[in-house]
Amino acid sequence: MIPIILDLIIIILVYCSPYIFYMYKMNSNNDDFKIFSFKNILFTLFYGLVILISPSMFANTLPFIMVIITIFIMKRNNDIDYAYYKFNELKISAAIKYSLVGYIISIVASMIWIGLLSLLKVNFKQQEVVSMLSDYDLITFIASIAPIVIFAPILEEFVFRFILFEKVFNKFFPKILAAILSSLIFSIIHFSLTAFLVLFTISMINCYLVEKKGFWYAVSLHTLVNFMTTISLLSQKLIA
């Protein structure tokens, strides 16, 4: 029962919320836009069908596209969210610096967490996405790199740090509690006790980056983490 509930949460948060937010922005910024027009109903059905039939590793492609379109719409319409949440700000040198610091902190958190789990004699289980990648043949693995390293960071930061943390929880809770709640959800839906503290730590850092520095700084750290994991798995696959 619990896995089914978590799957539903993932579908609603990761796959549906970008589309819902897109529809909200289109409706609020365009007086002629009709949510229940025939065209939008048809596209909604198409969107849902694509999500349902897409292989799990590539299911984030269409939601990622919706995020990019929504960001473009916010920029085009001079939407207050675009500037307020710093979608227009990114300095490469600063992004590299914050990403490296965040990555080092996540490694320390990983070492502490694994040590604690070892003391408690908890069985280690790889994160589901890591297990899937390990089982892929080389061609499928290479095809999965873009969804993991590019699509997932942008999509998940938009969902968990922008929508969930900034637009939802920050409206009802103190900032630190909003960060903790969104980070707990982010960590839980990755289905990995072994990676729980690492994911929680990265999420908390990214809540800070989104709030203080801008959206793309959080994406940069997330991209680095996913890139390093992917490169490590690819190296193991090539050596094997």
C-alpha positions in Angstrom: 0.0 0.0 0.0 2.8 2.5 0.9 4.7 2.0 -2.4 1.4 2.7 -4.3 0.9 5.9 -2.2 4.4 7.0 -2.9 4.0 6.3 -6.6 0.9 8.5 -6.7 2.7 11.3 -4.9 5.5 11.1 -7.5 3.1 11.2 -10.3 1.2 14.2 -8.9 4.3 16.2 -7.8 7.0 15.4 -10.4 4.9 14.7 -13.5 1.6 16.6 -13.0 2.5 19.7 -11.0 4.7 21.3 -13.8 1.8 21.0 -16.2 -0.7 22.3 -13.6 1.6 25.3 -12.9 2.0 25.9 -16.7 -1.8 26.0 -17.0 -2.0 28.3 -14.0 0.5 30.7 -15.5 -1.1 30.7 -18.9 -4.5 31.4 -17.4 -3.3 34.2 -15.2 -1.2 36.0 -17.8 -3.5 35.6 -20.8 -7.1 36.8 -20.7 -8.0 34.8 -23.8 -6.6 31.5 -22.5 -9.3 28.9 -21.6 -8.2 26.0 -19.5 -11.1 23.8 -20.6 -10.9 24.6 -24.3 -10.9 21.6 -26.6 -7.3 22.1 -27.5 -6.1 22.1 -23.9 -8.2 19.1 -23.0 -6.7 17.2 -25.9 -3.2 18.2 -25.0 -3.9 17.2 -21.3 -4.9 13.8 -22.5 -1.8 13.6 -24.7 0.4 14.7 -21.8 -1.0 12.0 -19.5 -0.7 9.3 -22.1 2.9 10.1 -22.8 3.7 10.0 -19.1 2.0 6.6 -18.7 3.7 4.9 -21.7 7.2 6.4 -21.2 9.9 4.1 -19.8 10.6 5.1 -16.2 14.0 6.5 -16.9 12.6 8.8 -19.7 9.2 9.7 -18.1 10.7 13.1 -16.9 11.3 14.3 -20.5 7.9 15.8 -21.1 7.5 17.4 -17.6 11.0 18.9 -18.1 9.9 20.4 -21.4 6.8 21.9 -19.6 9.2 23.5 -17.0 11.3 25.1 -19.7 8.2 26.4 -21.5 6.8 27.8 -18.2 10.1 29.6 -17.4 10.1 31.0 -20.9 6.5 32.2 -20.5 7.4 33.8 -17.2 10.3 35.6 -18.9 8.3 36.7 -21.9 5.4 38.1 -19.8 7.7 39.8 -17.3 6.1 37.6 -14.6 6.9 38.8 -11.1 8.0 35.3 -10.2 10.7 35.3 -12.8 12.6 38.1 -11.2 11.6 37.6 -7.6 12.8 34.0 -7.6 15.9 34.9 -9.6 15.4 32.8 -12.7 17.3 35.5 -14.5 20.5 35.2 -12.4 23.5 33.0 -12.8 27.2 33.6 -12.5 29.2 30.5 -13.6 32.1 31.0 -11.2 29.7 31.4 -8.2 27.6 28.4 -9.3 30.7 26.3 -9.5 31.8 27.4 -6.0 28.5 26.8 -4.4 28.1 23.4 -6.1 31.5 22.2 -5.0 30.9 23.3 -1.4 27.5 21.7 -1.5 28.8 18.5 -3.0 31.6 18.2 -0.3 28.9 18.7 2.4 26.8 15.9 0.8 29.8 13.6 0.8 30.4 14.2 4.5 26.7 13.6 5.2 26.9 10.4 3.2 29.9 9.1 5.3 28.2 10.0 8.6 24.9 8.4 7.5 26.5 5.2 6.2 28.5 4.9 9.4 25.4 5.3 11.5 23.5 2.7 9.5 26.4 0.3 9.8 26.4 0.7 13.6 22.7 0.0 13.6 23.3 -3.1 11.3 20.9 -1.8 8.7 21.0 -3.5 5.3 22.2 -1.2 2.6 20.0 -0.9 -0.5 20.9 1.1 -3.5 18.7 4.0 -4.7 16.2 2.6 -7.2 17.5 4.8 -10.0 21.0 3.6 -9.4 19.9 0.0 -9.5 18.1 0.6 -12.8 21.1 2.3 -14.3 23.4 -0.6 -13.2 21.2 -3.1 -15.0 21.0 -1.1 -18.3 23.1 -2.1 -21.3 25.6 0.5 -22.4 23.5 2.0 -25.2 20.4 2.5 -22.9 22.7 3.8 -20.2 24.1 6.5 -22.5 20.6 7.4 -23.7 19.7 7.9 -20.0 22.4 10.4 -19.3 20.5 13.5 -20.5 17.3 12.7 -18.5 19.4 12.1 -15.4 22.0 14.8 -15.6 20.0 17.6 -17.3 16.3 17.0 -17.2 16.0 15.7 -13.6 17.9 18.5 -11.9 15.8 21.3 -13.7 12.5 19.4 -13.2 13.0 18.4 -9.6 14.4 21.8 -8.5 11.3 23.5 -10.2 9.0 21.1 -8.4 10.5 20.7 -5.0 12.4 24.0 -4.4 10.3 26.5 -6.5 6.7 25.1 -6.4 6.7 23.1 -3.2 9.2 25.1 -1.0 8.7 28.6 -2.3 5.2 28.8 -3.6 3.4 26.4 -1.2 5.1 25.7 2.1 6.7 29.1 2.4 3.2 30.6 2.4 2.0 28.6 5.4 5.1 27.8 7.5 8.3 29.5 8.8 11.1 29.3 6.2 13.1 26.7 8.0 10.1 24.4 8.6 9.1 24.9 4.9 12.6 23.8 3.9 12.5 20.8 6.2 9.1 19.6 5.0 10.0 19.9 1.3 13.3 18.2 1.9 11.7 15.3 3.8 9.3 14.8 0.9 12.1 15.0 -1.6 14.2 12.4 0.3 11.3 10.0 0.9 10.1 9.7 -2.6 13.6 8.6 -3.8 12.9 5.2 -2.1 16.4 4.9 -0.5 17.1 4.7 3.2 20.8 4.6 2.3 20.7 7.9 0.4 18.2 9.6 2.7 20.5 11.9 4.6 22.4 12.8 1.5 19.2 13.7 -0.4 17.9 15.6 2.6 21.2 17.6 2.9 21.3 18.4 -0.7 17.6 19.6 -0.6 18.2 21.8 2.4 21.3 23.4 0.7 19.2 23.9 -2.4 16.4 25.5 -0.5 19.0 28.0 0.7 20.4 28.5 -2.8 17.0 29.1 -4.4 16.0 31.5 -1.6 19.3 33.5 -1.5 21.0 33.0 -4.8 18.6 31.9 -7.4 17.0 28.9 -9.1 19.9 28.0 -11.4 22.4 27.8 -8.5 20.3 25.0 -7.0 20.1 23.3 -10.4 23.9 23.5 -10.6 24.5 21.6 -7.4 21.8 19.0 -8.3 23.4 18.6 -11.8 26.9 18.1 -10.3 25.6 15.4 -7.9 23.8 13.5 -10.6 26.7 13.9 -13.0 29.2 12.5 -10.5 26.9 9.5 -9.7 26.4 8.8 -13.4 30.1 9.0 -14.3 30.9 6.6 -11.5 28.3 4.1 -12.7 29.5 4.5 -16.3 33.1 3.9 -15.3 32.1 0.7 -13.5 30.1 -0.4 -16.6 33.0 0.2 -19.0 35.5 -1.6 -16.7 33.3 -4.6 -16.2 
